[in-house]
Amino acid sequence: MADSKEKKAPSARMPVLFIGHGSPMNIISKNSYTDSLAKLAKELPLPGAIMVVSAHWLTDGTQVGCMPKPRTIYDFYGFPDELYRISYPSPGSPESAELVSKLVRRVQVKCDMNWGLDHASWAVLKHMYPKADIPVFEMSLHYSFNEWHPKPLKYHYDLAAEMSELRSNGVLIIGSGNIVHNLGLIDFRNTDARPYDWAVEFDAKVKSNLVNRNHEDLINYQNMGQSARLAVPSLDHYLPMIYAIALQEKDEPLTFTHEGFQNGSISMRCFRIG
Protein backbone atom coordinates (compact mmCIF):
# COMPACT_ATOMS: atom_id res chain seq x y z
CA MET A 1 0.00 0.00 0.00
CA ALA A 2 1.20 3.51 -0.77
CA ASP A 3 2.91 5.51 1.98
CA SER A 4 0.20 7.77 3.44
CA LYS A 5 2.87 10.20 4.67
CA GLU A 6 3.84 10.98 1.09
CA LYS A 7 0.38 11.34 -0.40
CA LYS A 8 -2.94 12.85 0.55
CA ALA A 9 -5.47 10.83 2.49
CA PRO A 10 -8.18 9.02 0.51
CA SER A 11 -11.04 11.19 -0.68
CA ALA A 12 -14.74 10.48 -0.19
CA ARG A 13 -15.11 10.60 -3.97
CA MET A 14 -12.32 10.03 -6.46
CA PRO A 15 -11.80 12.09 -9.60
CA VAL A 16 -11.94 10.56 -13.08
CA LEU A 17 -9.10 10.92 -15.59
CA PHE A 18 -8.64 10.67 -19.31
CA ILE A 19 -5.00 10.16 -20.30
CA GLY A 20 -3.66 10.29 -23.84
CA HIS A 21 -0.92 7.66 -23.59
CA GLY A 22 0.73 7.87 -27.03
CA SER A 23 3.83 5.88 -27.95
CA PRO A 24 5.38 3.24 -25.66
CA MET A 25 8.54 5.36 -25.89
CA ASN A 26 6.94 7.60 -23.27
CA ILE A 27 7.71 4.85 -20.75
CA ILE A 28 11.38 5.86 -20.80
CA SER A 29 11.03 9.47 -21.93
CA LYS A 30 11.20 12.61 -19.84
CA ASN A 31 9.17 15.37 -21.46
CA SER A 32 6.38 17.81 -20.67
CA TYR A 33 3.84 15.00 -20.97
CA THR A 34 5.55 12.58 -18.57
CA ASP A 35 6.24 15.47 -16.18
CA SER A 36 2.52 16.28 -16.22
CA LEU A 37 1.69 12.71 -15.15
CA ALA A 38 4.01 12.86 -12.16
CA LYS A 39 2.60 16.25 -11.18
CA LEU A 40 -0.99 15.05 -11.54
CA ALA A 41 -0.45 12.08 -9.23
CA LYS A 42 0.82 14.36 -6.49
CA GLU A 43 -2.34 16.48 -6.75
CA LEU A 44 -4.78 13.56 -6.60
CA PRO A 45 -6.19 12.00 -3.45
CA LEU A 46 -4.70 8.60 -2.69
CA PRO A 47 -6.63 5.88 -4.57
CA GLY A 48 -7.59 2.66 -2.88
CA ALA A 49 -7.44 1.06 -6.33
CA ILE A 50 -7.15 2.13 -9.97
CA MET A 51 -9.30 0.91 -12.86
CA VAL A 52 -7.99 1.61 -16.36
CA VAL A 53 -10.36 1.47 -19.33
CA SER A 54 -7.82 0.37 -21.92
CA ALA A 55 -7.74 1.16 -25.63
CA HIS A 56 -5.59 -1.97 -26.02
CA TRP A 57 -7.89 -4.58 -24.50
CA LEU A 58 -10.59 -5.27 -27.07
CA THR A 59 -12.96 -8.15 -26.33
CA ASP A 60 -16.24 -9.71 -27.35
CA GLY A 61 -18.29 -8.40 -24.44
CA THR A 62 -17.00 -6.41 -21.47
CA GLN A 63 -14.45 -7.86 -19.06
CA VAL A 64 -12.55 -6.77 -15.96
CA GLY A 65 -9.27 -8.15 -14.67
CA CYS A 66 -9.92 -10.10 -11.48
CA MET A 67 -6.44 -11.53 -10.94
CA PRO A 68 -4.62 -10.72 -7.67
CA LYS A 69 -1.28 -10.23 -9.45
CA PRO A 70 -1.71 -8.87 -13.00
CA ARG A 71 1.17 -9.48 -15.37
CA THR A 72 2.94 -6.71 -17.30
CA ILE A 73 1.98 -7.03 -20.98
CA TYR A 74 4.41 -5.85 -23.67
CA ASP A 75 1.82 -5.23 -26.38
CA PHE A 76 4.20 -3.41 -28.71
CA TYR A 77 6.89 -4.51 -31.13
CA GLY A 78 10.14 -3.15 -32.54
CA PHE A 79 11.01 -0.84 -29.66
CA PRO A 80 14.30 -0.61 -27.70
CA ASP A 81 15.16 -3.63 -25.54
CA GLU A 82 15.10 -1.38 -22.48
CA LEU A 83 11.29 -1.22 -22.62
CA TYR A 84 10.96 -5.01 -22.40
CA ARG A 85 13.10 -5.11 -19.25
CA ILE A 86 10.76 -2.80 -17.36
CA SER A 87 7.89 -4.27 -15.38
CA TYR A 88 5.04 -2.84 -13.34
CA PRO A 89 4.36 -5.39 -10.57
CA SER A 90 1.36 -3.74 -8.93
CA PRO A 91 -1.16 -5.90 -7.09
CA GLY A 92 -4.59 -6.39 -8.59
CA SER A 93 -7.91 -5.56 -6.95
CA PRO A 94 -10.27 -8.53 -7.34
CA GLU A 95 -12.79 -7.00 -4.93
CA SER A 96 -13.07 -3.77 -6.94
CA ALA A 97 -13.27 -5.72 -10.20
CA GLU A 98 -16.10 -7.84 -8.83
CA LEU A 99 -17.90 -4.66 -7.70
CA VAL A 100 -17.90 -3.48 -11.32
CA SER A 101 -19.72 -6.63 -12.39
CA LYS A 102 -22.37 -5.94 -9.74
CA LEU A 103 -22.82 -2.26 -10.58
CA VAL A 104 -23.22 -2.68 -14.33
CA ARG A 105 -26.72 -4.00 -14.98
CA ARG A 106 -27.28 -3.47 -18.70
CA VAL A 107 -24.68 -6.06 -19.71
CA GLN A 108 -22.85 -8.92 -18.08
CA VAL A 109 -19.33 -7.92 -17.09
CA LYS A 110 -17.15 -11.01 -16.94
CA CYS A 111 -14.12 -11.61 -14.71
CA ASP A 112 -10.89 -12.33 -16.60
CA MET A 113 -7.90 -14.09 -15.03
CA ASN A 114 -5.48 -13.94 -17.98
CA TRP A 115 -4.97 -10.48 -19.48
CA GLY A 116 -3.10 -8.27 -16.98
CA LEU A 117 -1.86 -4.70 -17.60
CA ASP A 118 -1.11 -3.57 -21.15
CA HIS A 119 0.80 -0.39 -21.92
CA ALA A 120 -2.35 1.77 -21.84
CA SER A 121 -2.09 1.15 -18.09
CA TRP A 122 1.49 0.71 -17.04
CA ALA A 123 3.10 3.18 -19.45
CA VAL A 124 1.02 5.85 -17.71
CA LEU A 125 1.14 4.54 -14.13
CA LYS A 126 4.92 4.10 -14.30
CA HIS A 127 5.15 7.91 -14.17
CA MET A 128 2.22 8.51 -11.82
CA TYR A 129 2.86 5.81 -9.23
CA PRO A 130 6.39 4.48 -9.89
CA LYS A 131 6.41 2.29 -6.76
CA ALA A 132 3.60 0.15 -8.25
CA ASP A 133 2.11 -0.10 -4.76
CA ILE A 134 -1.52 0.75 -5.58
CA PRO A 135 -3.83 -2.08 -6.77
CA VAL A 136 -4.64 -1.83 -10.50
CA PHE A 137 -7.07 -3.64 -12.76
CA GLU A 138 -8.29 -3.08 -16.30
CA MET A 139 -11.67 -2.92 -18.01
CA SER A 140 -11.88 -4.04 -21.63
CA LEU A 141 -13.78 -2.44 -24.48
CA HIS A 142 -16.60 -4.41 -26.08
CA TYR A 143 -15.19 -4.31 -29.58
CA SER A 144 -16.32 -7.46 -31.32
CA PHE A 145 -14.78 -7.94 -34.73
CA ASN A 146 -17.44 -10.56 -35.49
CA GLU A 147 -20.32 -8.11 -35.50
CA TRP A 148 -21.56 -6.45 -38.69
CA HIS A 149 -22.17 -3.24 -36.74
CA PRO A 150 -20.08 -2.25 -33.71
CA LYS A 151 -21.82 -1.07 -30.57
CA PRO A 152 -22.80 2.62 -30.81
CA LEU A 153 -20.89 5.07 -28.64
CA LYS A 154 -24.05 5.73 -26.62
CA TYR A 155 -23.93 2.07 -25.56
CA HIS A 156 -20.48 2.61 -24.04
CA TYR A 157 -21.50 5.95 -22.51
CA ASP A 158 -24.52 4.41 -20.75
CA LEU A 159 -22.48 1.42 -19.56
CA ALA A 160 -19.84 3.69 -18.04
CA ALA A 161 -22.42 5.85 -16.26
CA GLU A 162 -23.49 2.83 -14.22
CA MET A 163 -20.04 2.67 -12.59
CA SER A 164 -20.31 5.98 -10.76
CA GLU A 165 -20.41 4.30 -7.36
CA LEU A 166 -16.83 3.10 -7.86
CA ARG A 167 -15.68 6.66 -7.30
CA SER A 168 -17.20 6.63 -3.81
CA ASN A 169 -15.36 3.39 -3.08
CA GLY A 170 -11.90 4.91 -3.53
CA VAL A 171 -11.39 3.73 -7.12
CA LEU A 172 -9.60 6.10 -9.49
CA ILE A 173 -11.03 5.50 -12.97
CA ILE A 174 -8.71 6.27 -15.89
CA GLY A 175 -9.73 6.17 -19.54
CA SER A 176 -6.48 5.61 -21.46
CA GLY A 177 -6.46 6.20 -25.21
CA ASN A 178 -5.93 9.22 -27.49
CA ILE A 179 -8.43 11.74 -28.84
CA VAL A 180 -6.53 11.95 -32.13
CA HIS A 181 -4.89 8.65 -33.09
CA ASN A 182 -3.96 7.99 -36.71
CA LEU A 183 -1.10 5.51 -37.00
CA GLY A 184 -1.41 5.45 -40.79
CA LEU A 185 -0.18 9.03 -41.00
CA ILE A 186 2.20 9.04 -38.03
CA ASP A 187 5.75 10.41 -38.24
CA PHE A 188 7.64 7.66 -36.41
CA ARG A 189 10.96 9.46 -36.82
CA ASN A 190 10.07 12.68 -35.02
CA THR A 191 8.19 12.86 -31.73
CA ASP A 192 8.06 16.65 -32.05
CA ALA A 193 6.80 16.65 -35.64
CA ARG A 194 4.44 19.50 -36.49
CA PRO A 195 0.86 18.23 -36.01
CA TYR A 196 -1.37 17.98 -39.05
CA ASP A 197 -3.91 20.76 -39.48
CA TRP A 198 -6.78 18.28 -39.32
CA ALA A 199 -5.41 16.87 -36.04
CA VAL A 200 -5.25 20.33 -34.48
CA GLU A 201 -8.75 21.13 -35.76
CA PHE A 202 -10.38 18.01 -34.35
CA ASP A 203 -8.55 18.24 -31.04
CA ALA A 204 -9.75 21.84 -30.67
CA LYS A 205 -13.35 20.85 -31.43
CA VAL A 206 -13.22 18.11 -28.82
CA LYS A 207 -11.71 20.52 -26.31
CA SER A 208 -14.54 22.99 -26.89
CA ASN A 209 -17.17 20.29 -26.41
CA LEU A 210 -15.47 19.10 -23.23
CA VAL A 211 -15.38 22.62 -21.82
CA ASN A 212 -19.06 23.13 -22.65
CA ARG A 213 -20.03 19.67 -21.39
CA ASN A 214 -21.50 18.88 -24.79
CA HIS A 215 -21.39 15.11 -24.50
CA GLU A 216 -23.88 14.56 -27.30
CA ASP A 217 -21.54 16.01 -29.93
CA LEU A 218 -18.63 14.00 -28.52
CA ILE A 219 -20.70 10.83 -28.87
CA ASN A 220 -21.68 11.84 -32.42
CA TYR A 221 -18.13 12.85 -33.32
CA GLN A 222 -18.59 11.90 -36.99
CA ASN A 223 -20.58 15.10 -37.42
CA MET A 224 -17.43 17.16 -36.82
CA GLY A 225 -16.46 16.86 -40.49
CA GLN A 226 -13.50 15.49 -42.43
CA SER A 227 -11.09 16.09 -39.55
CA ALA A 228 -13.06 13.57 -37.46
CA ARG A 229 -12.60 10.83 -40.04
CA LEU A 230 -8.85 11.37 -40.07
CA ALA A 231 -8.51 11.81 -36.31
CA VAL A 232 -10.60 8.73 -35.41
CA PRO A 233 -10.03 6.10 -38.10
CA SER A 234 -11.03 3.46 -35.53
CA LEU A 235 -12.83 3.75 -32.22
CA ASP A 236 -10.42 1.92 -29.92
CA HIS A 237 -8.48 4.98 -28.71
CA TYR A 238 -11.44 7.37 -28.72
CA LEU A 239 -13.76 5.17 -26.62
CA PRO A 240 -11.86 5.50 -23.30
CA MET A 241 -12.66 9.23 -23.38
CA ILE A 242 -16.37 8.40 -23.72
CA TYR A 243 -16.11 6.28 -20.55
CA ALA A 244 -14.51 9.19 -18.70
CA ILE A 245 -17.06 11.85 -19.64
CA ALA A 246 -19.97 9.51 -18.88
CA LEU A 247 -18.88 9.69 -15.23
CA GLN A 248 -18.97 13.48 -15.07
CA GLU A 249 -21.65 14.67 -12.66
CA LYS A 250 -23.73 17.80 -13.21
CA ASP A 251 -21.65 20.95 -12.61
CA GLU A 252 -18.54 18.85 -11.93
CA PRO A 253 -15.43 20.69 -13.17
CA LEU A 254 -13.20 19.42 -15.97
CA THR A 255 -9.60 20.63 -16.13
CA PHE A 256 -6.93 19.87 -18.71
CA THR A 257 -3.73 18.47 -17.23
CA HIS A 258 -1.79 18.30 -20.51
CA GLU A 259 -2.20 19.52 -24.09
CA GLY A 260 -0.04 18.81 -27.10
CA PHE A 261 0.80 16.41 -29.91
CA GLN A 262 3.38 13.74 -30.60
CA ASN A 263 4.52 12.32 -33.94
CA GLY A 264 2.23 14.63 -35.93
CA SER A 265 -0.95 12.58 -35.67
CA ILE A 266 -1.35 11.78 -31.95
CA SER A 267 -3.08 14.14 -29.52
CA MET A 268 -1.68 13.84 -25.99
CA ARG A 269 -4.53 15.80 -24.42
CA CYS A 270 -5.32 14.70 -20.87
CA PHE A 271 -7.99 15.89 -18.46
CA ARG A 272 -9.33 15.47 -14.96
CA ILE A 273 -12.96 15.43 -13.89
CA GLY A 274 -13.60 16.36 -10.26
N, C-alpha and C positions, 0 to 999 in steps of 0.2 A: 504494500500500500504506500502511496505517496507520502512524503514527509510533510505533516501538517504545519510544521514550523516554517516551511519554505513557501507554502501556498496558502491562499485564502481558504477559510472554512467552507464546507459545502453549502450551497444555496438552496432555498426552499424550492426554487424552480430554475432549471438550467436553461441557458440560451440555446439557440440552434445555429449551426454554422453551415455555410456553403464554401467549400474550398476548391479553387481551380488548381489541380495538382500538376498538370503539364508533364514534361519529360521525366523519366526516371533519373536523368542526370541531376535533377534538383536534390536527390538524396545526398550527394556529396558536394553540392555547390553552396557557396556563400554569396548571396545576392540580396537585393531589396525584398524579393519574395520570401526567401527562407528566413530573413531577419524578421519579416512581418509575422511569420508563424510563431517564432520564439516569443516575440513581444505579445502576441495575442494570448498565448497560453498563460502568461504571467498576469494578464488582466481578467482571466476567466475565474469563476469560482471552481473549487476543486471537484471534478466529477467523481461519482462513485463508480461509474462505468462509462464507456464510450461505444456508441453504435455508429458505424460508418455505412451509409448507403453507397455502394460501390458501383462505379461505371464499368468495372472490369469483372463483375460477377453476374453473368447473364444466364438465367435459368428458365425452365418451363414451369411456371408458377413462382411463388415467392417463398424464399427460404431465409432462415437466420442461422448463424453459426452457434451451435450449442456446445462445442467442445471446450473442456476446461483449459487446454493448452493449445491454442491455434498455432499452426505452423506458419513460417514466413514463406510467402509464395513469390518466386522470381518470374513474374509473368511478362517478361520482356527479353529481347534477344539482340545480340550484337553490341552490347555495351561493355565498358571496361570491366575487367575481372574484379576490380575493387568492389563493385556493386554486389556481386554474387557472394562476397565474403562477409557482408553486413547482414545481421539478423535483427529481428525485433521480437524478443521473447516475452511479450506481455502475457499475463494470464487471460483466459477468457472470462465470460460472465454468463454461465448457463442459466442462472436464475432470471437475469434481465432478458435474455433471449426467449425464454419460455413465457415471460410476461408479454412480450410482443405478440406471440401466438394467441394469447388470451384476449388482448385488447382489440386486435383486428378481427372484425366479425364478417366483413363482406367477402373475404376469401380465406381459405385455409393457408396459414403460414406454417411451413414444415421446418422441423429441426434438422440441420445438417451437421454431420460429424466428420466431414472430410476436407472441406475447402480451406479454411484458415484466413490469413490476411494477405491480400494482394497489394500491389503498390499504390492503389488508390487510398489505402489505409496507412501502411507503414512508411511510405515515402513522405507523408505529411506528418504523422505522429513522431517520426524520428526527430523532427525539429521542434515539435511542440512539447513532447514529453520524452526526452531522450533516455530516461532511466527505464522506460518500458514497465513501469510499476503500477499502471492503472489498467484494470480489466477492459479488454476490447473485444467486440464481436461485430460481424458484418451482417448486413441485409442485402439480399440479391435483388436484381431487377427482373420482373416477369417480362421476358424478352424472347418469346418462343419463335424460333426460326421455322417451325412447322406450321404456323398459322398463316392463312392467306392475308389476314389483316391484323397488324399488331394492335395491342390494347391502346385505346386513345389516352392522351395525356390526362384527361379528366379522371380516368380510372385510377391512375397513379396518385393524382392529387387527393382524391377522396380516400384512398387507402392510407396515405400518409397522415391525413387529418385525424384518423382514428388512434394514432399513437401518441397523442398529446400528453396523456397521463405519464408517459415515460419521463418527461421533463420534471415532473413533480417527484419522481423516484430517483433523482440524482443522476440521470443518464444524459450525457452530452450527445446530441444527435448531429452528425456531420454528413452532409451530402457532398461527395467528392467526385467531381467531373471537370468539365470546362464549358463555359457558355459558348465560346467559339472554339471549334475543334475540327479542323480539316487537315487530315494527315496527307491527303492527296496533293495538297499545294504547299506543304510545309518546307521550310528552308532548314534542312538538317545541319547544314554547315555553320549556321550563324544564329546563336540564341538571341542576339540583339538585332536581328533583321528588322527592317522597317515593316510594320504591319500593313497588310493589304487594306485598301480603302473600304472594301466591303466588310472586312472584319471590324474595323473601327466603327463603321456605321451601325452594324448590328449590335455590337457591344454597347454602344451609346443608347440605342433604342431599348435594350433590355434594362440598362441602368435607369432610364427614365421611368419605365414601367415599375421597376422595383421601388423607386423613390415614391411613386404615386400609388403604390399598393394596387396596381392594376394587374391582378393575377389572371384575369380572363384573357388579356392580350398575350401574356406570357404562355398560357396554355395553348392558345391559337397562334403560335409564333409564325406559322407559315404565311400569315397575312401581313407580315412585315416586309414583304417584297423579295427581290432577287437576292439581297444580302443574306436573308434567312436561309435560303436554299444552299448557299455556299458555306455559311457559318455552321449549319447543322445538317450535314449530309447524312447522318444517322443519329438516332435518338439516345444512344447509350450514354454519352457524356453530358447531354442536356437534361436528362431525366432527374439526376440527383438534385438539381436546383429546384425542380418541381416539388420534390419531397420536402425540401427545406421551407419553401414559401407556404406550403400547405399547413405548416405548423405555426405560422405567424398569427398571433391573436389580434383582435381589433385594437387599434391604436398602439400596438407594440412597435417600438422603434427598430429600424434597420439601418445599420451603419456599415460602410465599406472599410474593410481592413487592409485591402491591397487592390491596386488597379495597375494594369499594364499588359504587355504582350510578350510572348516568346516565340522565336522561330517563324515570325511573320503571320502565322495562321492559328495561333493558340492564345486565347484570352486567359489571363491569370487572375481575373477578377475574383475577389473573395468578399464575403460579407457575413455579418453577425446579426442575428435577430434576438432581441432581448438583452 
